[in-house]
Amino acid sequence: MTSKPRGRAKPGAPKPAQAPAPDLMARRDDFIQTFFRKGAQLTEELLKEDDALRSRLRDLESENAKLRSQLRSDNAIRELLSKIEALEAEKRELLERFDGSGPFGGSFTQRFADIESENAKLASLYVASYQLHSTLDLRSILRQLKELLAQFVGARAFAIYLADDGRKQLRAVASEGVPTSALHPVTAGKGPIAEAWTSGHASWVDGDSTAGNVEAPAACIPMRLDDRSVGVIVVFSTFEQKPEFVELDFELFKLLGAHAASALAAARLFAQHGTRIGPLEPFLELE
């Protein structure tokens, strides 16, 4: 069988495909593996960098929060320090005003002293009035009166005179610091005691009250009841620590002159009538 002769390929006809060479395929596989390996490495590096960036972001947020907290704390401390400085300034101002060094200190200090003195005066007057009217026993009233004269007035030597029933004489019913033999009955018109009894006006010495005596007492306080003198409280002299009478003494003189008279009169009536209580009709008629 005879073979046909090969003819030439027509121009423009496609060439038949040829299989790639073995070394080319190996290079292609190496390139693909290298490309994917580098891509994987790059992706891994990108993921690691992303994790690092996220971690740094968390650190920055934490630091930012700490800074904000510290800033708020610093602001609070600054505000607190400002308040402390303001309070310190106010305290200094108040101290200057009240310790006498400031322009208003003297007036406030004097006003405070005046109020304290007034309160002490009122307390003394209240105690004196309460003591005199706390009992109807004549001896107790005289004892209370003696204590008031010694403690509140500072009397060292004194006597309490009461008028007799005929109102012709004054007789000493209680005394302190002076012998009883020196206390003679007092008649109207003779000496400062009689003058206080008849006139109804108190008298006292100006200045030294420690040098008085029976003939020249330091103070004579009439005890008045319904505009009538029923006796005289006589202070012959005062203790050395009480060299002169002060305003409070004058207030006590007025209180003792009125309240001692009523307390003694009530005690005398009670002593005369005992515990008997009269009928209610006289009180009902007062309506």
C-alpha positions in Angstrom: 0.0 0.0 0.0 1.5 3.2 -1.1 1.6 6.2 1.2 0.3 9.5 0.1 2.9 12.2 -0.1 2.6 15.0 2.6 1.5 18.3 1.1 2.2 21.8 2.6 -0.2 23.4 4.9 -2.3 26.1 3.6 -1.4 29.6 4.4 -3.5 31.0 7.4 -4.5 27.6 8.7 -4.0 27.2 12.6 -1.1 25.3 13.8 -1.7 22.3 15.8 -1.3 22.7 19.6 2.0 21.5 21.1 2.4 20.2 24.7 4.4 22.6 27.0 7.8 21.6 27.9 8.2 19.9 31.2 10.6 22.6 32.6 8.0 25.4 31.8 5.3 23.6 33.8 7.6 23.2 36.7 8.4 27.0 36.6 4.7 27.7 36.4 3.9 25.6 39.4 6.8 27.1 41.4 5.5 30.6 40.5 1.9 29.8 41.6 3.1 28.2 44.8 5.4 31.1 45.5 2.6 33.6 44.8 0.1 31.9 47.1 2.8 31.4 49.8 3.7 35.1 49.7 0.0 36.0 49.7 -0.6 33.8 52.7 2.4 35.4 54.4 1.2 38.9 53.6 -2.2 38.1 54.9 -0.8 36.6 58.1 1.4 39.7 58.5 -1.6 42.0 57.9 -3.7 40.0 60.5 -0.9 40.3 63.0 -0.5 44.0 62.3 -4.3 44.4 62.7 -4.2 42.6 66.0 -1.3 44.8 67.1 -3.2 47.9 66.0 -6.3 46.8 67.8 -4.3 46.1 70.9 -2.7 49.6 70.7 -6.1 51.1 70.2 -7.3 49.4 73.4 -4.3 50.7 75.2 -4.8 54.2 73.9 -8.5 54.1 74.9 -7.5 52.9 78.4 -4.9 55.7 78.7 -7.4 58.2 77.4 -10.0 57.1 80.0 -7.3 57.3 82.7 -6.4 60.8 81.6 -10.0 61.9 81.5 -10.5 60.5 85.0 -7.3 62.2 86.3 -8.4 65.4 84.6 -11.8 65.3 86.4 -9.9 64.5 89.7 -7.6 67.4 89.2 -10.5 69.7 88.5 -12.2 68.5 91.7 -9.0 69.0 93.6 -8.6 72.5 92.2 -12.2 73.3 93.0 -11.7 71.9 96.5 -8.6 74.0 97.0 -10.4 77.1 95.8 -13.2 76.5 98.3 -10.7 76.0 101.1 -9.0 79.2 100.2 -12.3 81.0 100.2 -13.2 79.5 103.6 -9.9 80.5 105.0 -10.3 84.0 103.8 -13.8 84.2 105.3 -12.4 82.8 108.6 -9.7 85.4 108.7 -12.3 88.1 108.1 -14.5 86.9 110.9 -11.6 86.6 113.2 -10.6 90.2 112.4 -14.1 91.3 113.0 -14.6 89.6 116.4 -11.1 89.6 118.0 -11.1 93.4 118.1 -8.4 93.8 115.4 -10.8 94.7 112.7 -13.0 97.8 112.3 -16.1 96.0 113.7 -14.4 93.8 116.4 -14.7 96.3 119.2 -18.4 97.0 118.7 -19.3 93.3 118.5 -17.2 92.4 121.5 -18.8 95.2 123.5 -22.3 94.2 122.4 -21.6 90.6 123.4 -20.3 91.7 126.8 -23.4 93.9 127.3 -25.7 90.9 126.4 -23.9 88.7 128.8 -24.1 91.3 131.6 -27.8 91.7 130.9 -28.4 88.0 131.1 -26.5 87.7 134.3 -28.5 90.6 135.7 -31.8 89.0 134.7 -30.7 85.7 136.2 -29.8 87.3 139.5 -33.1 89.1 139.7 -35.0 86.0 138.9 -33.1 84.0 141.5 -33.6 86.7 144.1 -37.4 86.9 143.5 -37.8 83.1 143.4 -35.9 82.7 146.7 -38.0 85.2 148.5 -41.3 83.8 147.5 -40.3 80.1 147.7 -41.6 79.7 151.3 -44.0 81.2 153.8 -41.9 80.5 156.8 -40.6 83.7 158.3 -37.2 82.3 159.4 -36.6 80.8 156.0 -37.4 84.1 154.3 -35.0 86.0 156.6 -32.3 83.4 155.9 -32.9 83.7 152.1 -32.7 87.4 152.4 -29.4 87.3 154.3 -28.0 84.9 151.6 -29.1 87.2 148.8 -27.5 90.2 150.5 -24.2 88.4 151.0 -23.9 86.6 147.7 -25.5 89.1 145.2 -24.8 92.5 146.9 -21.6 91.5 148.5 -22.7 92.7 151.9 -20.3 91.9 154.8 -22.3 93.6 157.6 -26.0 94.2 157.3 -29.3 94.2 159.2 -33.0 93.9 158.4 -35.3 96.3 160.3 -39.1 95.9 160.5 -41.6 98.4 161.9 -43.6 97.5 165.0 -47.4 97.4 165.0 -47.7 101.0 166.1 -45.2 102.1 163.4 -43.3 104.1 165.9 -40.0 102.2 165.8 -37.9 100.0 163.6 -36.4 97.0 165.2 -33.6 94.7 163.8 -35.0 91.2 163.2 -31.9 89.7 161.5 -28.3 90.8 161.1 -24.9 89.6 160.0 -21.4 90.9 160.6 -22.4 93.3 163.3 -23.0 92.7 167.1 -26.7 92.6 168.1 -26.0 95.0 170.9 -25.1 97.7 168.4 -28.4 97.5 166.7 -30.7 99.9 168.6 -34.3 100.6 167.8 -34.7 103.4 165.2 -37.3 106.1 165.6 -38.6 108.4 162.9 -36.5 111.4 162.0 -33.1 110.2 163.4 -30.3 109.2 161.0 -30.2 107.7 157.5 -32.1 104.6 158.4 -35.1 106.6 159.7 -34.9 108.9 156.7 -35.1 105.9 154.3 -38.1 104.5 156.4 -40.1 107.7 156.4 -39.3 109.0 152.9 -39.5 105.6 151.1 -36.4 106.4 149.1 -33.3 104.3 149.0 -29.9 105.8 149.5 -26.3 104.6 149.1 -22.8 105.9 149.1 -20.9 106.8 145.9 -17.5 105.2 145.8 -16.0 103.1 148.6 -18.7 100.9 150.1 -16.4 98.9 152.3 -15.9 101.6 155.0 -19.5 102.0 156.2 -20.6 101.4 159.8 -23.7 101.4 162.0 -23.7 105.2 162.2 -23.0 105.7 158.5 -24.2 102.7 156.5 -23.3 102.1 152.9 -26.9 101.6 151.7 -30.4 101.9 153.1 -33.2 100.2 151.1 -36.8 100.8 152.3 -39.2 97.8 152.1 -42.5 99.1 150.8 -45.9 97.5 150.7 -48.8 99.3 149.1 -46.8 102.6 149.1 -46.1 102.2 152.8 -42.7 101.5 154.2 -42.8 98.5 156.5 -39.1 98.1 157.1 -35.5 98.9 155.9 -32.7 96.7 154.6 -29.4 98.3 155.8 -26.0 97.4 154.3 -23.4 98.7 156.7 -20.4 97.7 154.6 -19.4 95.4 151.8 -16.5 92.9 151.3 -13.2 94.1 150.0 -13.8 92.4 146.7 -16.9 94.5 146.3 -15.4 98.1 146.6 -18.5 99.9 145.3 -22.0 99.4 144.2 -22.8 98.9 140.5 -25.8 99.1 138.3 -26.9 95.5 139.1 -26.9 96.3 142.8 -29.4 99.2 142.3 -31.7 96.8 140.4 -31.4 94.3 143.3 -32.1 97.1 145.8 -35.4 97.9 144.0 -36.4 94.2 143.8 -35.5 93.4 147.4 -37.4 96.5 148.6 -40.6 95.4 146.9 -40.5 91.6 147.1 -38.9 91.3 150.6 -41.8 93.4 152.0 -44.5 91.3 150.4 -42.8 88.0 151.3 -42.3 89.0 154.9 -45.9 90.3 155.2 -47.3 87.1 153.7 -45.1 85.1 156.1 -46.4 87.1 159.1 -50.0 86.6 158.1 -49.4 82.9 157.6 -47.8 82.7 161.0 -50.7 84.4 162.6 -53.5 82.4 160.9 -51.6 79.1 160.5 -52.8 76.7 157.8 -56.4 77.8 157.9 -57.9 78.9 154.6 -60.7 81.5 154.7 -64.0 81.2 152.9 -64.2 81.6 149.1 -66.8 84.3 149.2 -64.4 87.2 149.4 -62.6 85.9 146.3 -65.9 85.3 144.4 -67.0 88.8 145.1 -63.9 90.0 143.1 -65.5 88.8 139.9 
